[in-house]
């Protein structure tokens, strides 16, 4: 009869992160016999031991987890096991696939030390990596996560790399992207015709020379190409803006290290920690001085530190700060293939730095900011998504797809009691981005062998990407209720709460455009107890701020008070727009559009160049030392904002902005006191750091999404959270 032992089934982030070598090391230390291997669910371990040794093993495992690992579920079962004579790491086993695919991470400290060590075989090698860092999602083709299933399958390991790869006690044990200068991934600098100008370190040297001369380069990063130029070269910045047709939208910056970043921005301890973390996102920071051509008119800049050895090698030759903006056409997804780069961005860059390893799955840089010492993510992609969440309940055997929103899209899959949240995809109004949506969805379908039983979608009747699923059974969820439910899910709140759901645009239950909503509800149902007054839109072009300003002026019959503002607009144009306004049936309660109309008046802005431009301008002019507020009156479930518009027409910038933001905060606090329940805030308006800091200073107790963006990227998660709640309650 076989001896008794234990079988451990572990799921979570446990593949490709150095988890099995740790198991091997602990088992060896405790002199335990058995085996460990990856399977489609995670990791399985067999141990020939008693319960005391098992508990000691599990305790050590939890204490010494590798940096990127996460245990979601650990199940141990007493069973008969083989009569093991040692402990081994066995080959991966195929099975139904639910194992997570990790995202791509920045270079770890140990690899960084080796990168800069002249005595190390990988000194200044642009693809140094180990199981604690480097690419995962960007190179994987299929599960299990083995080299043959990645774009590294094209590269034959040298003997040196092979020896590390096969050594369970080496941190490069089964590090699938492993390579070194003897089995290198080649880097080439090319011209716009694809001709190689230089290779290896010479490519980086020439790259730096061109950057210093003011040239614009496309540089292949972890998940796609960046457009780069010298961030302190004014003519290069102006040229990049002209070529990209990007007059005002801020550029993200890449710095070599934290010291370089501190020269540009005020960085507190939490922000420094986030910048230098394995996530290495773009962090929104307060600029130390005006950087007019980098972030026009505003006082914030987005900075990330060099997160790959390839970027670090570039900084060995280039002394300065780099603009690092996604290589794409406006509204389209990041370009990650050489032929597409040459086809679509011809005339935008002068040269490009490319490498041989193929990117299978592109990803954008994640974006975050620090609020009250906590990290709030505004975009979740590189180093964060795909995100896998194992649920406690096992109430549903279906496979479900939540399609999410049209803007800032991410989708969510429910399969075998797990949520799979896709990386950031973008705005699906673009056909290019829709192609990325369906390509990424197909990748997950094939990887996990999925067939969907139900499709969850927005109530908007005209989303083209939703129409692609007309053959499926569908369930529709209100856009703003999805915002509400996503926040409830993040904080595990399962009771009735008051929700302020403020954003730019979302299809309302009554067919109007919502965006300034107050809900009372839970994951099962909700009641709309209030909203900003509906006002007419002149047309659907929300980038035309002047039209929004005219709409709110006419809504409140403020033409006399707005004489100075109206004097800037030709009378013929006003007359024509007034006719359109009077006939318009487009109604909105959107606080985002009210903020834009307010900004058009206060900052004399006719159009916006990018989303949240007015919000960022407001943050610059808010004066926390000014004790002043307008009033937002609330009658019959409607928020009257007439005083805010009057203030915009007569007060100077700082007073107007301060009065508006304080009015919003005071209104939310006062209304909340009448309900005495928990309060959640969700929707894109609450990405505004200044507004949240006002609420915190006033000691207001609220929940706002941090881990999952409070903008439209969270919509699919909210759709899924509501639907699973209904299933749990047997209401579907």
HURAWO-V628160 format. One record per run of one state. SS is the DSSP state (H for helix, E for strand, C for the rest). FROM is the first residue (numbers start at 1). TO is the last residue. If there is no record, write none. Layout:
# HURAWO-V628160
ss=(SS:SS)
from=(FROM:FROM)
to=(TO:TO)
This chain:
# HURAWO-V628160
ss=(C:E:C:H:C:E:C:E:C:H:C:E:C:E:C:E:C:H:C:E:C:E:C:H:E:H:C:H:C:H:C:E:C:E:H:C:E:C:E:C:H:C:E:C:H:C:E:C:H:C:E:C:E:C:H:C:E:C:H:C:E:C:E:C:E:C:E:C:E:C:E:C:E:C:E:C:E:C:H:C:E:C:H:C:E:C:H:C:E:C:E:C:E:C:E:C:E:H:C:H:C:H:C:E:C:H:C:E:C:H:C:E:C:E:C:H:C:H:C:E:C:H:C:H:C:E:C:H:C)
from=(1:4:14:19:30:33:39:43:49:51:64:70:81:87:90:105:106:109:116:134:135:140:141:147:150:151:155:159:166:181:184:187:192:196:200:213:217:221:225:231:234:245:252:256:258:263:265:267:269:276:282:288:300:306:309:318:322:327:338:345:351:356:367:372:374:380:387:391:400:403:409:410:412:416:418:422:426:427:431:449:454:459:464:468:474:478:479:492:497:508:513:522:526:533:535:537:544:545:556:563:567:571:584:587:589:591:603:607:608:613:622:633:636:638:641:642:651:653:674:679:683:684:688:689:698:703:705:712:729)
to=(3:13:18:29:32:38:42:48:50:63:69:80:86:89:104:105:108:115:133:134:139:140:146:149:150:154:158:165:180:183:186:191:195:199:212:216:220:224:230:233:244:251:255:257:262:264:266:268:275:281:287:299:305:308:317:321:326:337:344:350:355:366:371:373:379:386:390:399:402:408:409:411:415:417:421:425:426:430:448:453:458:463:467:473:477:478:491:496:507:512:521:525:532:534:536:543:544:555:562:566:570:583:586:588:590:602:606:607:612:621:632:635:637:640:641:650:652:673:678:682:683:687:688:697:702:704:711:728:732)
